[in-house]
Amino acid sequence: GQQLNQSPQSMFIQEGEDVSMNCTSSSIFNTWLWYKQEPGEGPVLLIALYKAGELTSNGRLTAQFGITRKDSFLNISASIPSDVGIYFCAGQRSNAGGTSYGKLTFGQGTILTVHP
Amino acid sequence: EPEVTQTPSHQVTQMGQEVILRCVPISNHLYFYWYRQILGQKVEFLVSFYNNEISEKSEIFDDQFSVERPDGSNFTLKIRSTKLEDSAMYFCASSEAREGEKLFFGSGTQLSVL
């Protein structure tokens, strides 16, 4: 099956530092999504990427869809304590029939801890 | 801001019992999904639903599982005879359109099977 390898597994950083995490896959994805999950909550969509090479920002967050369509990264600049959580990448690809409605393959998550 | 609503937030049941998890997707969304997350693991796809039928399902979604949209607003996941390994957080999600696949997730139902 499709696997996404997300790294690092966890990060401990000081407030104000920049953060970078990435996902790689052996399979091509048509869409990459980055989600954040806080304890007891569902994943919240941060950024969606639709085209190879696309670079998209959402405030202090920047994500890119790799040219090969097999990877993506997420950067967080000037981290703050409320950035704490688990960050998941998720990929979506069409099946042979050209459709794969909402079947996202998730990475294992990056646990981010920000020390004030 | 519109959101996906799930009830109950926690469900405890005995092994072998039937459970129904309920979801109210975002009102103008057409595609509905169930995902689950076993404690400490990644989120896994279970099933997608569109136009009153299952679009796709994973190998996890065996014949013990079923989904239904009983009316214009609710979307349910039924587990017929729960097993210990069904214990997980179950997330409902919905999306507006096929293009883009921006899924919005509910806060989840934590299912504990004893």
Interface residues (C-beta under 8 A of the other chain):
Chain A: T31 L33 Y35 G40 E41 G42 P43 V44 L45 A48 Y50 F88 A90 Q92 N95 T99 S100 Y101 G102 K103 L104 T105 F106 G107 Q108 G109
Chain B: V4 Y31 Y33 Y35 Q41 K42 V43 E44 F45 S48 Y50 S55 E56 S58 F91 A93 S95 R98 G100 E101 K102 L103 F104 F105 G106 S107 G108
